[in-house]
Amino acid sequence: MEAALADFLGLEEVLLTCSGTAALMVALRSLMARSSRRRVAVPGFTCPLVAIAIHALGLEVCPCDTLPGTAELDPDSLAPLCDERLLAVLPTHLAGRVAALDAVLALAEGCGAWVIEDAAQALGARAGGVPVGLRGHIGFFSLAVGKGLTLYEGGVLVSRDPILRQGLRDSAAAMLRPDRWMEARRGLELLGYGLLYNPLGLTMAYGRGLRRALCAGDTEAALGDRFPLDVPLHRVGSWRQAVGRRALARLPDFLEATRRQAQGFAARLVPCSGLRVLGDRPGERGTWPVLVLVFDRARDAEAALARLWREGLGVSRLFARALPDYAYLGGIVPDRPCPRARDFAARSLSIGNSLFLRPEEQERILSVLRGGAGSA
């Protein structure tokens, strides 16, 4: 599968891992072998697994604020961290949207730090014709459920630097050992996911737990944001690799179909007052696992979510809150001021871009958003 992924990305080689989180840990471990620095800067709005991976290696999580109205790391918030203690910076191509990297690269390289592109949700995205993940020193993708190409759990590491690639291979060899029990479990999970990959099956698999969590008022559980602090580390078996290799052949058509659907839906959302859809800037071609809506007012986002979340239409949030605001990460993520990240968390919603989404379901979402959710 590694050879097929390398061909897809136009690279000499890639490294397959058991998850995107494991990929990040392998990347960081390879850099730790080259430096005694111990700080890692991340956006203040990102997946909690990023912080868990950093902490698991004994490194220090340093959340940075985001640019206004986005989840992109703010260079002005990053700049004070750029000193001899900074090991790496993790700009994130969140939800398939391409993050601007010029300023982040300049700041990191100016202080001798590395840039690891978090492209977990953006396999197949491009900027200036170049796949995301390749402008930084290292990049990684996730092959988890919902990422377009899936092994149920999996990850991919890339780098254009042959010395860094060798370091990644060395770290992976040391960290990722065969684990027959874990691989058997992942194989069964992938098989089950394949059997349930239809509207009814997915509703059965995920809908009941979602409704239970919402009834309990547990937003983190509803979103699946509460992760264990122990990260599984093992090699990916041959059967799952074979499944992934066959699925990879279908990925370009899938990405194009979801792009067309998302852009058509986004165009219909334009007349909805009080919100905007995050899209591509000139020269960017992101992926579309979801559409990200940013409302002018947090209360309108909350009202729309209250009306649509329980209906099984794929309306949700990317993450429950800004990274410093997860109570269970209290000993991992410092409470560094990230007001714009908190604002983005409050004002943003996501709409799943599943090809199973029917026209009448789009109409239901549009009717709520056109009517002004804040009036509900």
C-alpha positions in Angstrom: 0.0 0.0 0.0 2.9 2.4 0.7 4.0 2.2 -3.0 0.4 3.0 -4.2 0.2 5.9 -1.8 3.6 7.2 -2.9 2.4 7.1 -6.5 -0.8 8.9 -5.6 1.1 11.7 -3.9 3.9 11.8 -6.5 6.6 10.8 -4.0 9.4 8.3 -3.9 8.1 6.7 -0.7 5.7 7.2 2.2 5.5 5.5 5.6 2.3 3.7 6.7 1.4 3.8 10.4 -1.5 2.5 12.5 -3.1 5.9 13.0 -2.7 9.6 12.3 -1.9 10.0 16.0 0.8 7.3 15.7 2.2 9.1 12.6 2.5 12.3 14.6 4.3 10.5 17.5 6.7 8.8 15.0 7.4 12.2 13.5 8.0 13.9 16.8 10.2 11.0 18.1 12.4 11.3 14.9 12.9 15.0 15.6 13.6 14.4 19.3 16.5 12.2 18.2 18.0 15.3 16.5 17.3 18.0 19.1 16.9 18.5 22.8 14.1 21.0 22.3 10.8 20.1 23.9 8.1 22.5 22.9 5.5 21.9 20.2 3.2 24.7 19.0 -0.3 23.8 17.8 -3.5 25.7 16.9 -5.8 26.4 19.8 -8.6 24.7 17.9 -7.6 21.2 16.9 -8.2 17.6 17.7 -7.4 16.6 21.3 -5.4 13.6 20.0 -2.8 16.1 18.9 -2.2 17.2 22.4 -2.3 13.6 23.7 0.3 12.5 21.2 2.7 15.3 22.2 2.2 14.7 25.9 2.8 11.0 25.5 6.3 11.7 24.4 7.1 14.0 27.3 6.9 17.1 25.2 5.2 20.4 26.1 2.0 21.4 24.3 1.9 25.1 23.4 -1.5 26.2 22.1 -1.5 29.2 19.8 -4.5 31.4 19.0 -6.1 31.2 15.5 -6.7 33.8 12.8 -10.0 35.5 13.1 -12.9 33.4 11.9 -10.8 30.4 11.1 -9.0 27.4 12.7 -5.7 28.4 11.1 -2.7 29.1 13.4 -2.1 32.8 13.9 1.6 33.7 13.2 1.4 36.6 15.6 0.5 34.2 18.4 3.2 31.8 17.3 6.0 34.4 17.2 6.6 34.6 20.9 7.2 30.9 21.1 9.8 30.9 18.4 13.0 30.5 20.4 15.6 27.8 21.2 13.0 25.7 23.1 10.6 25.2 20.1 11.0 21.8 18.5 8.1 21.9 16.0 5.0 23.7 14.8 1.9 21.9 13.6 -0.2 24.0 11.2 -3.5 22.1 10.5 -5.4 21.6 7.2 -8.6 21.2 9.3 -11.6 19.6 7.6 -9.8 19.6 4.3 -9.3 23.3 4.1 -5.8 24.3 3.1 -3.9 26.3 5.7 -1.6 29.2 4.7 2.0 28.2 5.5 4.4 31.0 4.4 4.5 32.9 7.6 4.5 29.8 9.8 7.4 28.3 7.8 9.4 31.6 8.0 8.9 31.8 11.8 9.8 28.2 12.4 12.8 28.1 10.2 14.0 31.4 11.7 14.4 29.8 15.1 15.5 26.3 13.9 12.2 24.5 14.5 10.6 22.0 12.1 7.1 22.3 10.6 4.9 19.2 10.7 1.8 19.6 8.6 -1.2 18.1 10.2 -3.1 17.0 7.1 -5.1 14.3 8.9 -8.3 15.4 7.2 -6.9 16.5 3.9 -5.5 13.5 1.9 -5.7 14.6 -1.7 -5.8 18.3 -1.0 -3.4 20.6 -3.0 -2.0 24.1 -2.9 -0.4 25.5 -6.0 -0.6 22.0 -7.5 1.4 20.5 -4.7 -0.2 18.0 -2.3 -0.6 19.3 1.2 1.9 17.8 3.6 4.9 18.5 1.4 5.6 22.1 2.0 6.6 21.5 5.6 9.5 19.4 6.7 7.1 16.5 7.5 3.5 15.9 6.9 1.0 13.3 8.0 -2.5 12.1 7.0 -5.1 10.0 8.8 -6.8 6.9 7.3 -9.4 6.7 10.0 -13.1 6.4 9.4 -14.6 9.5 7.7 -11.3 10.6 6.1 -12.1 9.4 2.5 -9.7 6.6 2.4 -9.8 4.4 5.5 -8.3 1.3 7.1 -10.7 2.0 10.0 -7.5 3.3 11.6 -4.3 4.2 9.8 -1.9 7.0 9.1 0.6 8.1 6.5 3.9 10.0 7.0 5.6 12.0 4.2 8.7 14.1 3.8 10.7 15.4 0.8 13.9 15.4 2.9 15.7 12.0 2.6 17.5 12.5 5.9 14.2 13.1 7.7 12.6 10.2 5.9 15.4 7.9 7.2 14.7 9.3 10.7 11.0 8.5 10.3 11.8 4.9 9.2 14.1 4.5 12.2 11.5 5.8 14.7 8.7 3.7 13.2 10.8 0.6 13.4 11.5 1.2 17.1 7.9 2.3 18.0 5.6 0.2 15.8 5.8 -3.5 16.6 3.7 -6.3 15.4 0.6 -6.8 17.6 -1.6 -9.6 16.3 -4.4 -9.0 18.8 -4.7 -5.3 18.0 -4.5 -5.9 14.2 -7.2 -8.6 14.5 -9.4 -6.1 16.3 -8.8 -3.4 13.7 -9.5 -6.0 10.9 -12.9 -6.8 12.5 -13.7 -3.1 13.0 -12.9 -2.5 9.3 -15.0 -5.4 8.3 -17.9 -4.3 10.4 -17.6 -0.7 9.1 -17.8 -2.1 5.5 -20.9 -4.1 6.3 -22.6 -1.0 7.9 -21.5 1.5 5.3 -25.0 2.4 4.2 -27.5 5.0 5.6 -29.4 2.6 7.8 -26.2 0.9 9.0 -24.4 4.1 9.9 -27.5 5.4 11.7 -27.6 2.2 13.8 -23.9 2.3 14.5 -23.6 6.0 15.5 -27.1 7.4 16.0 -28.1 5.7 19.3 -24.9 6.7 21.1 -25.2 10.3 19.7 -28.8 10.6 21.0 -27.9 9.2 24.4 -25.0 11.6 24.8 -27.1 14.6 23.7 -29.8 13.6 26.1 -27.2 13.6 28.9 -25.9 17.0 27.7 -22.5 15.5 27.1 -21.2 17.4 24.0 -17.7 15.8 24.2 -19.2 12.3 24.2 -21.6 13.2 21.4 -18.7 14.3 19.2 -16.3 11.5 20.3 -13.8 14.1 21.6 -12.9 12.2 24.8 -10.0 10.0 23.9 -7.9 7.6 26.0 -4.5 8.9 26.9 -2.8 5.7 25.9 -2.1 5.6 22.1 -2.0 2.2 20.4 1.2 1.7 18.5 1.6 -1.3 16.2 2.2 -2.2 12.6 -0.6 -2.4 10.0 -1.3 -6.0 8.7 -1.3 -7.1 5.1 -5.0 -7.7 4.8 -5.9 -4.1 5.8 -3.2 -2.8 3.5 -4.7 -4.8 0.6 -8.2 -3.4 1.4 -6.7 0.1 1.4 -4.8 -0.4 -1.8 -8.0 -1.3 -3.6 -9.9 1.6 -2.1 -7.1 4.0 -3.1 -7.9 3.3 -6.7 -11.4 4.7 -6.1 -10.2 7.8 -4.1 -9.8 10.3 -7.0 -13.4 9.7 -8.2 -14.6 9.9 -4.6 -12.8 13.2 -4.0 -14.2 14.7 -7.2 -17.7 13.6 -6.4 -17.6 15.0 -2.8 -16.0 18.3 -4.2 -18.9 18.8 -6.7 -21.5 18.0 -4.0 -19.9 20.3 -1.5 -19.5 23.2 -3.9 -23.1 22.8 -5.1 -24.4 22.8 -1.5 -22.1 25.7 -0.5 -23.6 27.8 -3.4 -27.1 27.2 -2.1 -26.0 28.3 1.4 -24.7 31.7 0.1 -28.1 33.4 0.4 -28.4 32.4 4.1 -27.8 35.5 6.1 -25.5 35.6 9.1 -23.2 32.8 8.0 -20.4 31.8 5.6 -18.9 28.6 4.3 -15.2 28.1 4.5 -13.8 27.4 1.0 -10.7 27.4 -1.1 -8.6 30.5 -1.8 -7.0 31.0 -5.2 -4.6 28.2 -6.0 -6.1 25.9 -3.4 -8.0 22.7 -4.0 -9.0 21.3 -0.7 -11.0 18.1 0.2 -14.5 18.1 1.5 -15.2 15.6 4.2 -17.5 18.3 5.7 -18.7 21.8 5.0 -17.6 24.2 7.7 -20.1 27.0 8.5 -19.1 30.1 10.5 -21.9 32.1 11.9 -21.8 35.8 12.7 -23.2 35.1 16.2 -22.5 32.2 18.4 -26.1 32.0 19.6 -27.3 31.4 16.0 -24.8 28.6 15.6 -26.1 27.1 18.8 -29.7 27.5 17.7 -29.1 25.8 14.4 -27.3 22.9 16.1 -30.1 22.5 18.6 -32.6 22.1 15.8 -30.6 19.9 13.5 -28.1 17.8 15.5 -30.6 15.1 16.5 -32.1 14.6 13.1 -29.3 12.4 11.6 -28.5 14.9 8.9 -24.8 15.2 9.6 -25.0 18.6 11.2 -22.5 18.8 14.1 -19.4 20.5 15.3 -15.8 19.8 14.4 -14.8 19.7 18.1 -16.6 20.6 21.2 -14.4 23.5 22.3 -11.0 25.1 22.1 -8.1 22.9 23.1 -7.3 24.6 26.4 -11.0 24.2 27.5 -11.1 20.4 27.7 -11.2 19.5 31.4 -9.7 16.1 30.9 -6.7 17.7 29.2 -6.1 19.9 32.1 -2.7 18.4 33.0 -1.7 18.3 29.4 -2.7 21.6 27.7 -1.9 24.8 29.6 -4.6 27.5 29.8 -2.9 29.8 27.4 -5.2 32.7 26.1 -6.8 31.6 22.8 -9.8 34.0 22.5 -10.2 33.6 18.7 -10.0 29.8 18.9 -12.7 29.9 21.5 -14.7 32.2 19.3 -14.4 29.9 16.3 -15.4 26.9 18.5 -18.6 28.8 19.5 -19.5 30.1 16.0 -18.7 27.2 13.8 -20.7 24.1 12.7 -20.0 21.3 10.3 -22.3 19.6 7.8 -21.2 16.1 6.8 -20.6 15.8 3.1 -21.6 12.1 2.7 -22.7 11.0 -0.7 -25.6 9.4 1.1 -27.1 12.8 1.9 -30.3 13.0 0.0 -31.7 16.2 -1.7 -34.6 16.3 0.7 -32.2 16.2 3.6 -30.2 19.1 2.1 -33.5 21.0 1.8 -34.3 20.4 5.5 -30.9 21.9 6.5 -31.4 24.8 4.2 -34.9 25.5 5.5 -33.5 25.9 9.0 -30.5 28.0 8.0 -32.5 30.2 5.6 -35.2 30.8 8.2 -32.6 32.2 10.6 -31.8 29.6 13.3 -31.4 32.4 15.8 -35.2 33.0 15.7 -36.0 29.4 16.9 
